[in-house]
């Protein structure tokens, strides 16, 4: 995927629907070129086309979700990586921000990274660090290992930090997920009582999904961007969580 196609995909994901003429005007290329780009992106299952416009897939695909709010997620990943020390063994759960975190950490040969995401393992295929992929039943859409074998694997291995992705949070429900099996795996990770950290952009807060991720309140820290409203920050802190607000504005250091 080239830079223009990444730009097209991000606009489609963020705006929900984009027509060919607007994409042509914004990117500065012809409508013929835009149609060729959209055909390629549809063939690769990044979006779907209708007459004259494109719309995002309702997808668990990590690369597709990574393009939504990409600059913010990249900055969050950089901040999270700064908290990891040489020699640590880290569990990285599924999700687009976590995939970017894995990329940030992959160059450090003194780390061991454990993940249930085959996509994250693939991203690390040429990395310097040691990579351990959790076994289990393969959930194809999310590219994640789940089920009893995955839980048993987690019980047998140790790690110092775990970075967890979420689908939603509200004060009355806590952290929630869309998928029962992935939420069950998160519960197994939290049973290990390592330092468990939520890594998520602020768009996930104020949303509720069916499956609780942390019914026993074992998560202790949240890393998110500073677009999160003050009331939600206060609610998180009142529930005992440390909240790291990362300045994700362009040019922020």
TORPAFI-160312 format. One record per atom (N, C-alpha, C, O, CB): y, z, x. Coordinates in steps of 0.05 Angstrom, whole numbers, padded with zeros to 5 digits, always signed. Glycine has a CB too. Layout:
TORPAFI-160312
YZX/...
This chain:
TORPAFI-160312
-00024+00000+00017/+00000+00000+00000/+00025+00000+00018/+00028+00018+00034/+00000+00025-00019/+00042-00020+00014/+00066-00021+00031/+00089-00004+00019/+00085+00008-00003/+00076-00050+00034/+00111-00003+00033/+00133+00015+00025/+00144+00008-00002/+00151+00025-00018/+00155+00015+00046/+00147-00018-00008/+00157-00027-00034/+00138-00019-00057/+00147-00010-00078/+00162-00057-00034/+00112-00022-00052/+00093-00015-00073/+00092+00015-00077/+00089+00024-00100/+00065-00025-00065/+00096+00031-00056/+00099+00060-00059/+00123+00067-00076/+00122+00084-00094/+00101+00074-00032/+00146+00053-00071/+00170+00057-00087/+00165+00050-00116/+00174+00065-00134/+00193+00041-00075/+00152+00028-00121/+00146+00020-00148/+00129+00041-00162/+00135+00049-00185/+00132-00008-00149/+00108+00049-00149/+00089+00069-00161/+00104+00095-00167/+00100+00107-00188/+00066+00074-00143/+00121+00104-00149/+00135+00129-00153/+00154+00127-00177/+00155+00145-00193/+00151+00137-00128/+00168+00104-00180/+00185+00101-00203/+00170+00100-00229/+00178+00112-00249/+00202+00075-00200/+00147+00087-00229/+00131+00085-00253/+00120+00113-00261/+00121+00121-00285/+00107+00066-00249/+00111+00128-00241/+00100+00155-00247/+00122+00173-00256/+00118+00189-00275/+00087+00167-00221/+00146+00172-00244/+00167+00191-00251/+00180+00184-00278/+00188+00202-00293/+00188+00191-00229/+00183+00158-00284/+00197+00150-00308/+00179+00145-00332/+00188+00143-00355/+00214+00126-00303/+00153+00142-00326/+00134+00139-00348/+00129+00110-00356/+00108+00103-00366/+00142+00154-00371/+00149+00093-00352/+00146+00065-00360/+00169+00049-00346/+00192+00058-00348/+00147+00061-00391/+00163+00027-00334/+00183+00010-00321/+00178-00019-00327/+00155-00028-00326/+00184+00015-00290/+00199-00034-00334/+00194-00063-00339/+00198-00079-00314/+00210-00069-00294/+00213-00073-00362/+00188-00103-00314/+00188-00120-00290/+00216-00126-00281/+00221-00126-00257/+00172-00146-00295/+00234-00132-00299/+00261-00140-00291/+00276-00117-00278/+00290-00121-00258/+00277-00149-00316/+00272-00092-00288/+00285-00069-00275/+00274-00064-00247/+00288-00058-00228/+00282-00044-00292/+00247-00067-00244/+00235-00063-00218/+00245-00084-00198/+00249-00078-00175/+00204-00064-00220/+00248-00109-00208/+00258-00130-00191/+00287-00124-00182/+00293-00128-00158/+00258-00157-00206/+00303-00115-00200/+00331-00109-00194/+00333-00086-00174/+00349-00087-00155/+00347-00103-00219/+00318-00065-00178/+00320-00041-00161/+00309-00047-00133/+00321-00037-00113/+00304-00018-00174/+00287-00061-00131/+00275-00066-00105/+00286-00090-00090/+00282-00093-00066/+00245-00070-00108/+00301-00108-00104/+00313-00131-00091/+00294-00154-00085/+00300-00170-00068/+00326-00122-00066/+00272-00155-00100/+00253-00177-00096/+00250-00192-00123/+00259-00181-00144/+00226-00168-00085/+00237-00215-00123/+00235-00231-00147/+00215-00218-00167/+00198-00202-00159/+00226-00259-00140/+00217-00226-00192/+00198-00217-00212/+00170-00226-00206/+00151-00213-00213/+00207-00226-00240/+00167-00249-00193/+00141-00259-00186/+00128-00240-00166/+00104-00233-00168/+00143-00287-00173/+00144-00231-00146/+00134-00211-00126/+00126-00185-00140/+00106-00173-00133/+00154-00207-00104/+00143-00176-00158/+00137-00151-00173/+00111-00154-00188/+00095-00135-00188/+00160-00144-00192/+00107-00176-00201/+00082-00180-00216/+00058-00179-00198/+00037-00168-00205/+00082-00206-00232/+00061-00191-00174/+00039-00190-00155/+00033-00161-00146/+00010-00153-00143/+00046-00208-00130/+00055-00146-00141/+00052-00118-00133/+00038-00102-00156/+00020-00086-00150/+00079-00105-00127/+00047-00107-00180/+00035-00092-00203/+00006-00099-00207/-00011-00082-00213/+00051-00098-00228/-00001-00125-00203/-00029-00133-00205/-00046-00119-00185/-00068-00109-00191/-00031-00164-00201/-00036-00117-00160/-00051-00103-00139/-00054-00073-00145/-00075-00062-00142/-00037-00107-00112/-00032-00060-00154/-00033-00032-00160/-00051-00026-00183/-00065-00005-00184/-00005-00021-00166/-00052-00044-00203/-00070-00040-00225/-00099-00044-00216/-00117-00029-00225/-00063-00060-00248/-00104-00064-00199/-00131-00069-00189/-00141-00045-00173/-00165-00039-00174/-00132-00094-00172/-00123-00031-00160/-00131-00008-00144/-00130+00018-00160/-00133+00040-00149/-00112-00005-00120/-00126+00016-00186/-00126+00039-00205/-00104+00059-00200/-00108+00083-00203/-00153+00053-00203/-00080+00049-00193/-00057+00066-00190/-00040+00067-00215/-00026+00087-00220/-00040+00057-00166/-00040+00046-00231/-00025+00044-00255/-00038+00024-00274/-00058+00012-00267/+00005+00036-00250/-00027+00022-00298/-00037+00001-00316/-00014-00016-00326/+00009-00006-00329/-00053+00014-00340/-00020-00041-00333/+00000-00060-00341/-00002-00066-00370/-00024-00066-00382/-00001-00085-00325/+00021-00071-00383/+00022-00082-00409/+00042-00106-00408/+00052-00112-00386/+00031-00061-00431/+00047-00119-00430/+00064-00143-00429/+00092-00136-00420/+00108-00124-00435/+00065-00156-00457/+00099-00144-00395/+00126-00142-00385/+00133-00115-00372/+00155-00112-00363/+00144-00146-00407/+00114-00096-00372/+00121-00070-00360/+00096-00057-00349/+00073-00066-00353/+00134-00051-00381/+00100-00034-00335/+00078-00019-00323/+00081+00010-00331/+00103+00020-00335/+00077-00022-00292/+00058+00024-00333/+00059+00053-00339/+00038+00067-00322/+00019+00055-00313/+00054+00057-00370/+00042+00093-00318/+00023+00108-00301/-00004+00113-00315/-00005+00113-00339/+00035+00135-00293/-00024+00116-00298/-00050+00124-00309/-00049+00154-00315/-00036+00169-00301/-00072+00118-00289/-00064+00162-00335/-00070+00191-00338/-00093+00196-00320/-00117+00193-00328/-00076+00198-00369/-00088+00204-00296/-00108+00205-00275/-00108+00231-00260/-00088+00243-00256/-00104+00181-00256/-00132+00238-00250/-00135+00261-00232/-00134+00251-00203/-00137+00267-00184/-00161+00276-00237/-00130+00225-00199/-00131+00214-00172/-00109+00226-00155/-00085+00227-00163/-00127+00183-00173/-00116+00236-00131/-00097+00251-00115/-00075+00233-00104/-00052+00241-00105/-00112+00264-00091/-00082+00209-00095/-00061+00191-00085/-00040+00184-00106/-00017+00182-00100/-00074+00165-00073/-00049+00180-00131/-00031+00173-00152/-00012+00197-00157/+00012+00193-00159/-00046+00167-00178/-00023+00221-00159/-00006+00245-00163/+00012+00251-00139/+00034+00262-00143/-00023+00269-00170/+00003+00244-00116/+00019+00249-00092/+00046+00234-00093/+00066+00243-00082/+00004+00240-00067/+00046+00210-00106/+00071+00195-00107/+00091+00206-00126/+00115+00200-00124/+00064+00166-00115/+00082+00224-00144/+00100+00236-00163/+00115+00259-00148/+00102+00279-00141/+00085+00246-00188/+00141+00257-00145/+00157+00277-00131/+00149+00280-00102/+00148+00302-00091/+00153+00304-00145/+00143+00258-00089/+00132+00258-00062/+00149+00273-00042/+00139+00290-00027/+00128+00230-00052/+00176+00268-00040/+00192+00282-00020/+00191+00312-00022/+00190+00327-00002/+00221+00273-00021/+00190+00323-00047/+00188+00352-00051/+00162+00362-00041/+00160+00382-00027/+00193+00359-00081/+00140+00348-00048/+00113+00357-00041/+00110+00356-00010/+00096+00374+00001/+00092+00340-00054/+00122+00337+00003/+00120+00335+00032/+00134+00358+00045/+00124+00370+00064/+00132+00308+00042/+00157+00366+00035/+00172+00388+00046/+00157+00415+00041/+00156+00432+00059/+00200+00390+00033/+00145+00418+00018/+00128+00441+00013/+00105+00443+00032/+00098+00464+00042/+00118+00441-00017/+00092+00420+00037/+00070+00420+00055/+00078+00428+00084/+00064+00442+00097/+00057+00392+00056/+00101+00418+00092/+00111+00425+00119/+00116+00455+00121/+00110+00468+00141/+00137+00409+00125/+00128+00466+00100/+00133+00495+00100/+00107+00511+00101/+00104+00530+00116/+00150+00503+00076/+00088+00503+00084/+00062+00517+00083/+00048+00516+00110/+00036+00535+00119/+00044+00506+00061/+00050+00493+00123/+00037+00489+00149/+00049+00509+00170/+00035+00517+00188/+00040+00461+00159/+00074+00515+00167/+00087+00533+00186/+00077+00561+00184/+00081+00577+00202/+00117+00533+00182/+00063+00568+00163/+00052+00595+00159/+00024+00598+00171/+00013+00620+00172/+00050+00602+00129/+00012+00576+00180/-00015+00577+00191/-00014+00580+00221/+00001+00566+00235/-00030+00550+00183/-00030+00598+00231/-00030+00604+00260/-00054+00591+00273/-00075+00586+00261/-00031+00635+00265/-00052+00586+00299/-00074+00575+00315/-00098+00593+00312/-00097+00617+00312/-00066+00572+00345/-00121+00580+00310/-00147+00594+00309/-00156+00603+00282/-00178+00613+00278/-00145+00618+00326/-00139+00598+00261/-00147+00606+00234/-00167+00587+00222/-00169+00564+00230/-00122+00608+00216/-00182+00598+00203/-00199+00581+00186/-00186+00582+00158/-00183+00603+00146/-00229+00592+00185/-00180+00558+00148/-00164+00555+00124/-00180+00540+00102/-00193+00520+00108/-00137+00540+00130/-00179+00550+00078/-00190+00535+00055/-00167+00521+00041/-00146+00533+00035/-00205+00554+00035/-00170+00495+00037/-00150+00478+00023/-00163+00467-00002/-00181+00451-00001/-00139+00456+00041/-00153+00476-00025/-00163+00467-00051/-00153+00439-00057/-00137+00428-00042/-00155+00487-00073/-00162+00428-00079/-00154+00401-00087/-00125+00400-00095/-00113+00420-00101/-00172+00390-00109/-00113+00376-00096/-00086+00372-00106/-00069+00356-00086/-00075+00355-00062/-00073+00399-00111/-00048+00344-00097/-00031+00327-00080/-00016+00342-00059/-00014+00332-00036/-00012+00311-00098/-00004+00365-00066/+00010+00380-00045/-00009+00390-00024/-00002+00391+00000/+00025+00404-00058/-00033+00398-00032/-00052+00407-00013/-00062+00385+00005/-00068+00389+00029/-00076+00420-00027/-00064+00360-00006/-00072+00338+00011/-00051+00333+00033/-00057+00326+00055/-00075+00312-00006/-00025+00335+00025/-00004+00332+00045/-00004+00355+00066/+00001+00350+00089/+00024+00331+00031/-00011+00379+00057/-00014+00401+00075/-00037+00395+00095/-00033+00400+00119/-00020+00427+00060/-00059+00385+00086/-00081+00378+00104/-00072+00358+00125/-00080+00361+00148/-00105+00367+00088/-00056+00339+00117/-00046+00320+00137/-00029+00333+00158/-00031+00327+00182/-00030+00298+00123/-00013+00353+00149/+00004+00367+00168/-00012+00383+00188/-00005+00386+00211/+00024+00385+00153/-00034+00395+00178/-00050+00413+00195/-00071+00398+00212/-00081+00409+00232/-00064+00433+00178/-00076+00373+00205/-00099+00359+00217/-00097+00354+00247/-00117+00351+00260/-00102+00333+00204/-00072+00354+00258/-00069+00349+00286/-00076+00373+00304/-00077+00370+00328/-00041+00340+00292/-00080+00396+00292/-00084+00421+00307/-00114+00425+00312/-00128+00433+00294/-00072+00445+00293/-00123+00420+00336/-00152+00422+00342/-00162+00451+00342/-00186+00455+00342/-00158+00409+00369/-00144+00470+00341/-00152+00498+00342/-00155+00510+00313/-00157+00534+00310/-00132+00515+00357/-00155+00493+00293/-00159+00501+00266/-00186+00492+00255/-00196+00471+00264/-00136+00491+00248/-00196+00507+00236/-00219+00498+00220/-00209+00496+00191/-00200+00516+00180/-00244+00517+00223/-00212+00473+00179/-00204+00468+00151/-00228+00464+00134/-00245+00447+00139/-00185+00444+00149/-00230+00480+00113/-00251+00478+00093/-00239+00468+00067/-00218+00476+00059/-00265+00506+00088/-00253+00449+00055/-00243+00438+00029/-00266+00429+00012/-00288+00422+00021/-00224+00414+00035/-00261+00430-00014/-00280+00419-00034/-00272+00391-00042/-00286+00379-00059/-00282+00438-00059/-00251+00381-00031/-00241+00354-00038/-00251+00333-00018/-00244+00335+00005/-00210+00354-00039/-00266+00314-00028/-00275+00293-00010/-00251+00275-00001/-00252+00264+00020/-00296+00275-00024/-00231+00274-00018/-00207+00258-00010/-00193+00271+00013/-00185+00258+00032/-00188+00256-00034/-00190+00298+00012/-00177+00312+00035/-00194+00309+00060/-00184+00305+00082/-00173+00342+00028/-00220+00312+00057/-00238+00308+00080/-00235+00280+00092/-00235+00276+00116/-00268+00313+00072/-00232+00260+00075/-00228+00232+00084/-00201+00230+00099/-00200+00216+00119/-00229+00213+00060/-00180+00243+00089/-00155+00242+00102/-00156+00253+00131/-00142+00245+00148/-00134+00257+00086/-00175+00272+00135/-00178+00285+00160/-00199+00272+00178/-00207+00284+00198/-00185+00314+00156/-00208+00249+00172/-00230+00236+00186/-00224+00231+00215/-00242+00230+00232/-00238+00210+00172/-00198+00227+00222/-00191+00223+00250/-00174+00246+00261/-00160+00242+00281/-00176+00196+00253/-00176+00269+00249/-00159+00291+00257/-00171+00306+00281/-00194+00301+00289/-00156+00311+00233/-00155+00323+00292/-00163+00339+00315/-00179+00364+00307/-00195+00375+00323/-00139+00347+00332/-00174+00374+00283/-00186+00399+00274/-00215+00396+00266/-00225+00373+00261/-00170+00412+00252/-00229+00419+00263/-00256+00418+00252/-00254+00418+00221/-00237+00432+00210/-00273+00442+00261/-00270+00401+00208/-00269+00398+00179/-00296+00406+00167/-00317+00396+00176/-00261+00369+00171/-00296+00423+00147/-00321+00431+00133/-00317+00423+00104/-00298+00432+00091/-00327+00461+00136/-00334+00406+00093/-00333+00397+00066/-00354+00413+00049/-00378+00413+00055/-00339+00367+00063/-00344+00426+00029/-00361+00442+00011/-00381+00423-00003/-00373+00402-00012/-00344+00458-00010/-00406+00432-00006/-00425+00416-00021/-00424+00423-00050/-00411+00442-00058/-00453+00422-00010/-00438+00407-00066/-00439+00412-00095/-00441+00387-00111/-00447+00366-00100/-00415+00428-00104/-00437+00389-00137/-00436+00366-00155/-00410+00351-00151/-00389+00364-00151/-00441+00374-00184/-00411+00324-00149/-00387+00309-00143/-00373+00301-00169/-00384+00286-00186/-00394+00284-00127/-00349+00311-00173/-00332+00304-00196/-00316+00279-00188/-00297+00281-00172/-00313+00327-00205/-00324+00256-00198/-00314+00230-00187/-00284+00227-00191/-00270+00218-00172/-00328+00208-00201/-00273+00233-00215/-00245+00227-00220/-00227+00243-00201/-00207+00233-00191/-00238+00234-00249/-00234+00269-00197/-00217+00285-00180/-00226+00286-00151/-00212+00297-00134/-00216+00314-00191/-00249+00273-00145/-00260+00272-00118/-00264+00300-00107/-00257+00306-00084/-00241+00256-00099/-00276+00317-00123/-00279+00345-00117/-00308+00354-00121/-00321+00345-00139/-00260+00363-00133/-00317+00372-00103/-00344+00384-00106/-00341+00409-00124/-00324+00426-00120/-00356+00392-00079/-00358+00411-00144/-00357+00433-00164/-00385+00442-00170/-00405+00432-00160/-00342+00424-00189/-00387+00463-00187/-00412+00472-00198/-00425+00494-00182/-00413+00505-00163/-00431+00449-00198/-00449+00503-00190/-00463+00526-00178/-00467+00523-00148/-00464+00543-00133/-00489+00530-00191/-00473+00500-00138/-00478+00496-00109/-00452+00500-00094/-00452+00512-00072/-00489+00468-00103/-00430+00491-00105/-00404+00494-00092/-00396+00524-00091/-00387+00534-00071/-00382+00478-00106/-00401+00538-00113/-00396+00567-00113/-00413+00582-00093/-00403+00599-00079/-00401+00579-00142/-00438+00574-00091/-00456+00587-00072/-00447+00582-00043/-00448+00600-00026/-00485+00577-00076/-00438+00558-00038/-00427+00551-00012/-00404+00569-00005/-00402+00579+00018/-00419+00521-00011/-00385+00571-00023/-00361+00588-00019/-00369+00617-00012/-00356+00629+00005/-00342+00587-00043/-00389+00627-00026/-00397+00655-00021/-00407+00659+00007/-00406+00682+00018/-00419+00663-00041/-00417+00638+00020/-00430+00641+00046/-00411+00635+00070/-00420+00636+00093/-00453+00622+00048/-00386+00629+00064/-00368+00621+00086/-00342+00638+00084/-00334+00646+00062/-00361+00591+00084/-00329+00642+00107/-00306+00659+00108/-00281+00643+00117/-00284+00623+00132/-00310+00683+00127/-00258+00651+00108/-00233+00638+00115/-00210+00659+00113/-00213+00678+00098/-00227+00613+00098/-00189+00654+00128/-00167+00674+00129/-00146+00669+00108/-00133+00688+00098/-00155+00674+00156/-00141+00644+00101/-00121+00637+00080/-00134+00616+00062/-00150+00600+00070/-00095+00626+00093/-00125+00616+00037/-00133+00595+00018/-00108+00585+00004/-00093+00600-00008/-00154+00606-00003/-00104+00558+00005/-00082+00546-00009/-00093+00533-00035/-00110+00516-00034/-00068+00524+00009/-00081+00542-00057/-00092+00535-00084/-00072+00518-00099/-00048+00524-00099/-00098+00560-00100/-00081+00496-00111/-00065+00480-00129/-00067+00490-00158/-00088+00501-00165/-00072+00451-00127/-00047+00487-00174/-00047+00495-00202/-00039+00472-00219/-00027+00453-00210/-00029+00520-00206/-00045+00474-00245/-00036+00455-00265/-00014+00467-00283/+00001+00452-00295/-00059+00445-00282/-00013+00493-00285/+00007+00506-00301/+00010+00535-00296/-00007+00548-00284/+00000+00501-00330/+00033+00546-00305/+00037+00575-00305/+00057+00583-00327/+00077+00569-00330/+00048+00585-00277/+00051+00603-00342/+00070+00616-00359/+00065+00646-00357/+00044+00656-00350/+00067+00606-00389/+00086+00661-00364/+00085+00690-00360/+00063+00703-00376/+00051+00723-00367/+00111+00703-00366/+00057+00693-00400/+00037+00705-00417/+00008+00697-00411/-00011+00710-00418/+00043+00699-00446/+00005+00674-00397/-00022+00664-00391/-00029+00666-00361/-00052+00665-00353/-00026+00636-00400/-00009+00667-00344/-00013+00665-00315/-00019+00637-00307/-00011+00618-00320/-00036+00684-00307/-00033+00634-00284/-00039+00607-00273/-00063+00595-00289/-00083+00609-00294/-00046+00609-00243/-00060+00569-00295/-00081+00556-00311/-00087+00529-00299/-00071+00517-00284/-00073+00553-00340/-00111+00518-00306/-00120+00492-00297/-00129+00475-00320/-00136+00484-00342/-00142+00495-00277/-00129+00448-00315/-00138+00429-00335/-00168+00428-00338/-00179+00422-00359/-00127+00401-00329/-00182+00433-00316/-00211+00428-00314/-00227+00453-00310/-00221+00469-00293/-00217+00408-00292/-00247+00458-00327/-00263+00482-00326/-00277+00486-00300/-00277+00508-00288/-00283+00482-00349/-00290+00465-00289/-00306+00468-00265/-00289+00472-00241/-00297+00488-00223/-00324+00443-00261/-00267+00458-00239/-00249+00463-00216/-00237+00491-00218/-00233+00504-00197/-00227+00442-00215/-00230+00500-00242/-00220+00527-00245/-00241+00548-00237/-00234+00569-00225/-00210+00532-00274/-00266+00542-00243/-00287+00560-00236/-00290+00562-00205/-00296+00584-00195/-00314+00551-00248/-00286+00540-00192/-00288+00540-00162/-00265+00556-00150/-00269+00571-00131/-00287+00512-00151/-00241+00554-00162/-00218+00570-00153/-00225+00600-00155/-00218+00616-00138/-00193+00564-00168/-00238+00608-00177/-00245+00635-00181/-00264+00645-00159/-00261+00667-00149/-00259+00639-00208/-00283+00628-00150/-00301+00635-00129/-00285+00638-00102/-00292+00656-00087/-00323+00613-00125/-00265+00621-00098/-00249+00624-00074/-00234+00650-00074/-00232+00664-00054/-00229+00600-00071/-00223+00658-00097/-00207+00682-00099/-00225+00707-00096/-00215+00728-00088/-00192+00683-00126/-00250+00705-00102/-00269+00727-00099/-00271+00735-00069/-00279+00757-00063/-00297+00720-00109/-00265+00717-00051/-00267+00722-00022/-00246+00742-00012/-00249+00753+00009/-00265+00696-00007/-00225+00745-00028/-00203+00764-00021/-00189+00758+00005/-00180+00776+00019/-00215+00792-00020/-00188+00733+00012/-00171+00724+00035/-00143+00722+00023/-00138+00726+00000/-00181+00697+00047/-00123+00716+00041/-00096+00712+00031/-00095+00686+00015/-00098+00664+00026/-00076+00711+00055/-00091+00689-00011/-00091+00666-00029/-00063+00658-00037/-00048+00675-00047/-00108+00672-00055/-00055+00633-00033/-00028+00624-00036/-00027+00599-00054/-00042+00580-00050/-00015+00617-00008/-00011+00601-00075/-00007+00578-00092/+00013+00559-00079/+00034+00567-00070/+00004+00586-00120/+00006+00533-00077/+00024+00512-00067/+00028+00492-00089/+00010+00477-00096/+00011+00499-00041/+00052+00491-00100/+00057+00474-00123/+00087+00468-00125/+00104+00486-00120/+00047+00486-00148/+00094+00444-00134/+00122+00439-00140/+00129+00452-00167/+00111+00460-00182/+00128+00408-00141/+00155+00455-00172/+00164+00471-00195/+00158+00458-00222/+00161+00471-00242/+00194+00475-00192/+00150+00433-00223/+00145+00420-00249/+00121+00432-00263/+00118+00428-00287/+00140+00390-00244/+00104+00447-00249/+00080+00458-00261/+00086+00484-00277/+00069+00493-00292/+00059+00463-00240/+00109+00496-00273/+00115+00521-00285/+00127+00517-00313/+00143+00498-00317/+00135+00538-00268/+00119+00534-00332/+00127+00531-00359/+00107+00515-00376/+00112+00508-00399/+00153+00518-00361/+00084+00509-00364/+00062+00493-00377/+00037+00510-00378/+00032+00526-00360/+00057+00466-00361/+00022+00507-00399/-00004+00522-00402/-00027+00502-00406/-00024+00483-00422/-00003+00542-00425/-00049+00507-00392/-00074+00491-00395/-00096+00510-00403/-00093+00535-00401/-00081+00475-00369/-00119+00500-00412/-00139+00518-00424/-00152+00538-00406/-00160+00560-00415/-00160+00502-00436/-00155+00532-00380/-00173+00548-00363/-00158+00566-00344/-00143+00556-00327/-00192+00530-00347/-00162+00592-00346/-00148+00611-00328/-00158+00608-00299/-00182+00605-00295/-00152+00640-00338/-00139+00610-00280/-00146+00608-00252/-00148+00635-00238/-00162+00637-00218/-00126+00590-00238/-00134+00654-00249/-00132+00680-00234/-00131+00703-00254/-00112+00718-00255/-00108+00681-00216/-00153+00706-00270/-00153+00726-00291/-00151+00755-00279/-00141+00773-00293/-00178+00724-00308/-00160+00758-00254/-00159+00785-00242/-00135+00789-00224/-00134+00809-00209/-00185+00789-00226/-00116+00771-00224/-00091+00774-00210/-00094+00779-00180/-00084+00798-00169/-00075+00797-00222/-00109+00760-00168/-00114+00763-00139/-00096+00745-00122/-00095+00749-00098/-00143+00756-00133/-00082+00727-00135/-00062+00711-00120/-00039+00728-00114/-00030+00745-00130/-00054+00686-00137/-00028+00725-00090/-00007+00743-00081/+00019+00728-00073/+00040+00741-00070/-00016+00758-00057/+00018+00702-00070/+00042+00688-00060/+00044+00660-00073/+00023+00647-00078/+00041+00686-00029/+00068+00651-00077/+00073+00625-00088/+00093+00610-00070/+00114+00621-00063/+00084+00627-00118/+00087+00586-00063/+00105+00568-00049/+00113+00546-00067/+00095+00530-00076/+00093+00557-00022/+00138+00543-00074/+00148+00522-00091/+00176+00515-00083/+00188+00527-00065/+00147+00531-00121/+00187+00495-00097/+00214+00485-00090/+00236+00501-00105/+00230+00514-00125/+00217+00455-00095/+00260+00500-00094/+00281+00517-00105/+00294+00505-00130/+00315+00514-00138/+00302+00521-00084/+00281+00485-00142/+00290+00476-00169/+00278+00494-00191/+00286+00492-00214/+00281+00447-00174/+00261+00513-00184/+00249+00531-00203/+00271+00549-00214/+00287+00560-00199/+00226+00548-00191/+00272+00552-00240/+00294+00568-00252/+00291+00598-00246/+00269+00608-00241/+00294+00564-00283/+00314+00611-00246/+00316+00639-00237/+00299+00657-00254/+00286+00676-00244/+00344+00648-00237/+00298+00652-00280/+00282+00669-00298/+00252+00668-00291/+00239+00689-00291/+00286+00660-00328/+00242+00645-00285/+00214+00642-00278/+00208+00656-00251/+00188+00669-00248/+00206+00612-00276/+00227+00653-00232/+00223+00667-00207/+00222+00697-00212/+00205+00711-00200/+00247+00661-00188/+00239+00708-00229/+00239+00736-00235/+00213+00745-00248/+00202+00766-00241/+00263+00743-00254/+00203+00729-00266/+00177+00735-00279/+00154+00735-00259/+00137+00753-00260/+00171+00715-00302/+00154+00716-00241/+00133+00715-00220/+00134+00740-00203/+00114+00752-00197/+00136+00690-00203/+00158+00747-00195/+00162+00771-00177/+00154+00796-00192/+00143+00815-00180/+00191+00772-00167/+00161+00798-00218/+00154+00822-00233/+00124+00825-00237/+00114+00847-00241/+00167+00821-00260/+00109+00802-00235/+00080+00803-00237/+00067+00810-00210/+00042+00810-00208/+00069+00777-00247/+00083+00815-00189/+00073+00823-00163/+00070+00801-00143/+00058+00806-00122/+00047+00836-00167/+00080+00778-00149/+00077+00755-00130/+00102+00753-00112/+00125+00757-00121/+00074+00729-00146/+00097+00746-00087/+00118+00739-00069/+00124+00709-00073/+00106+00693-00073/+00110+00744-00038/+00149+00702-00077/+00157+00674-00083/+00173+00663-00060/+00195+00674-00053/+00173+00673-00110/+00163+00642-00047/+00177+00628-00026/+00190+00603-00039/+00175+00584-00046/+00158+00620-00002/+00216+00602-00041/+00230+00579-00052/+00239+00561-00028/+00255+00570-00012/+00255+00588-00069/+00229+00537-00028/+00234+00519-00005/+00257+00500-00014/+00255+00487-00035/+00209+00503+00003/+00277+00497+00003/+00299+00478-00002/+00289+00450+00004/+00284+00443+00027/+00324+00485+00015/+00285+00435-00017/+00274+00408-00015/+00295+00386-00018/+00287+00362-00022/+00252+00404-00035/+00320+00393-00016/+00341+00372-00017/+00339+00355+00007/+00332+00364+00029/+00369+00385-00020/+00347+00330+00004/+00346+00311+00027/+00364+00321+00049/+00387+00327+00044/+00355+00283+00018/+00353+00322+00073/+00369+00332+00096/+00368+00361+00100/+00378+00371+00120/+00397+00323+00093/+00355+00376+00082/+00353+00405+00085/+00334+00412+00108/+00315+00397+00113/+00343+00419+00060/+00340+00433+00123/+00323+00441+00145/+00310+00468+00140/+00295+00478+00157/+00339+00441+00172/
